[in-house]
């Protein structure tokens, strides 16, 4: 089930632009995802649990509220943070005796995901905007998944750093980024890539964002993982040791409308178009943005 937690990350890095001292950007968005598909260790799209002979008819649902904010500490230095509240539900049919006995089960988890906190420092303003951003992802959970339900995160403190580059050309802007995520625990580090472009039409803003994650190790076959014995000398239940390393490529188009000065509404779509050891699905979200 660690696979389930890896689809919807918190915001790793936005554009390179920083807030002026005392100004702020605050966004709260509600998202919904429902899927029955995943990408396996060979990057092949398949049904959930297709490679596990003990289960079938798998499905996963994620309803979330995400709070994202930026605050200008000084003109070149901005504090950035995000925190998701998630309601996760994973369902599957267990097969016993070669399918003679079928039992449907559903496991749910509700709580806060990882708190992401970082600092963005602008290094250059002209002719392009150049910035660095570094911070931590901290487990900040509500209800723990003690029922073997979908986890809200890896449970580890991870660190990441990004180099951000952008340019604004009148009504059009473009940006790109590259980063590195140092992961604690059993999971291996990740290299992060991204690009974004957008255009203003009066009160409207259309944008397209691309995010890619490449693990420094080849993602393993999570259904063929090793077995560990929980008791000295053996005995007891033998749980699977699941390692959640992954690759992924996500597309994130959005449309924003300015209601009034300092107030906007935004529609977003986040789609995983390819990957390894990750869920395949599309999240729809609506958000409200307040700036000052």
BELTA-V937374 format. One record per backbone hydrogen bond with DSSP energy under -0.5 kcal/mol. NH is the residue of the N-H (numbers start at 1). CO is the residue of the C=O. E is the energy in kcal/mol with one decimal. If there is no record, write none. Layout:
BEGIN
nh/co/e
NH/CO/E
NH/CO/E
END
This chain:
BEGIN
nh/co/e
4/1/-1.1
5/1/-0.7
5/2/-0.8
6/3/-1.3
7/4/-0.9
9/7/-0.9
22/72/-2.9
23/20/-2.2
25/70/-2.3
26/290/-2.7
27/68/-3.1
28/288/-2.0
29/66/-2.1
30/286/-2.7
31/64/-2.7
32/284/-2.4
33/62/-2.0
34/282/-0.5
35/60/-2.5
37/280/-0.6
38/46/-2.5
39/278/-3.2
40/44/-2.2
43/40/-2.0
46/38/-2.8
48/36/-2.2
50/47/-1.9
52/49/-1.3
53/51/-0.7
55/52/-1.5
56/93/-1.6
58/48/-0.9
59/91/-2.3
60/35/-2.5
61/89/-2.4
62/33/-2.7
63/87/-2.1
64/31/-2.2
65/85/-2.5
66/29/-2.6
67/83/-2.4
68/27/-3.0
68/66/-0.6
69/81/-2.8
70/25/-2.6
71/79/-2.2
72/23/-2.7
73/71/-0.9
73/77/-1.4
74/77/-2.0
77/74/-1.0
78/120/-2.5
79/71/-3.0
80/118/-2.8
81/69/-2.3
82/116/-2.1
83/67/-2.2
84/114/-0.5
85/65/-3.3
86/84/-0.5
86/111/-3.1
87/63/-2.7
88/109/-3.2
89/61/-2.2
90/107/-2.8
91/59/-2.4
92/105/-2.3
93/56/-2.8
94/92/-0.6
94/103/-3.3
95/54/-2.8
96/101/-2.7
100/96/-0.6
100/97/-0.9
101/96/-2.4
103/94/-2.1
105/92/-2.9
107/90/-2.9
109/88/-2.3
111/86/-2.3
113/84/-2.8
114/152/-0.5
115/138/-3.2
116/82/-2.6
116/114/-0.6
117/115/-0.5
117/136/-2.4
118/80/-2.8
119/134/-2.4
120/78/-2.9
121/119/-0.5
121/132/-3.1
122/76/-2.9
122/120/-0.5
123/130/-3.1
124/130/-1.9
129/166/-2.9
130/124/-2.3
130/128/-0.6
131/164/-2.4
132/121/-2.3
133/162/-2.2
134/119/-1.9
135/160/-2.4
136/117/-2.3
137/158/-2.9
138/115/-3.1
138/136/-0.5
143/110/-1.1
146/144/-2.3
148/145/-1.2
158/137/-1.8
158/156/-0.7
159/182/-2.4
160/135/-2.3
161/180/-1.9
162/133/-3.1
163/178/-2.8
164/131/-3.2
165/176/-2.6
166/129/-2.3
167/174/-2.7
169/172/-3.8
171/169/-0.5
172/169/-1.7
173/198/-2.2
174/167/-2.3
175/196/-2.5
176/165/-2.9
177/194/-2.3
178/163/-1.8
179/192/-3.0
180/161/-2.3
181/190/-3.1
182/159/-3.5
182/180/-0.6
183/181/-0.7
187/184/-0.7
190/181/-2.1
191/214/-3.1
192/179/-2.7
193/212/-2.6
194/177/-1.8
195/210/-2.0
196/175/-2.6
197/208/-1.9
198/173/-2.3
199/206/-2.4
200/171/-2.4
201/204/-2.9
204/201/-2.5
205/256/-2.2
206/199/-2.3
207/254/-2.3
208/197/-2.5
209/252/-1.2
210/195/-3.0
211/250/-2.4
212/193/-2.5
213/248/-2.6
214/191/-2.6
216/189/-2.3
222/220/-1.1
224/221/-1.3
225/222/-0.7
228/239/-1.4
230/228/-0.6
230/237/-0.6
231/235/-0.6
234/231/-2.3
239/237/-0.8
241/226/-2.1
242/240/-1.0
247/276/-1.2
248/213/-2.1
249/274/-2.2
250/211/-3.1
251/271/-2.6
252/209/-2.9
253/269/-0.5
254/207/-2.5
255/267/-2.4
256/205/-2.8
257/265/-2.8
258/203/-2.0
259/257/-0.7
259/263/-1.7
260/263/-1.6
263/260/-2.3
264/289/-2.6
265/257/-2.3
266/287/-2.8
267/255/-2.6
268/285/-2.7
269/253/-2.1
270/283/-2.8
271/251/-2.8
271/269/-0.5
272/281/-2.3
273/249/-1.8
273/271/-0.9
274/249/-1.2
276/247/-2.5
277/39/-0.7
277/40/-0.8
278/39/-1.2
280/37/-1.7
281/279/-0.6
283/270/-3.2
284/32/-2.3
285/268/-2.3
286/30/-2.0
287/266/-2.9
288/28/-2.4
289/264/-2.5
290/26/-3.2
291/262/-1.7
292/24/-2.1
END
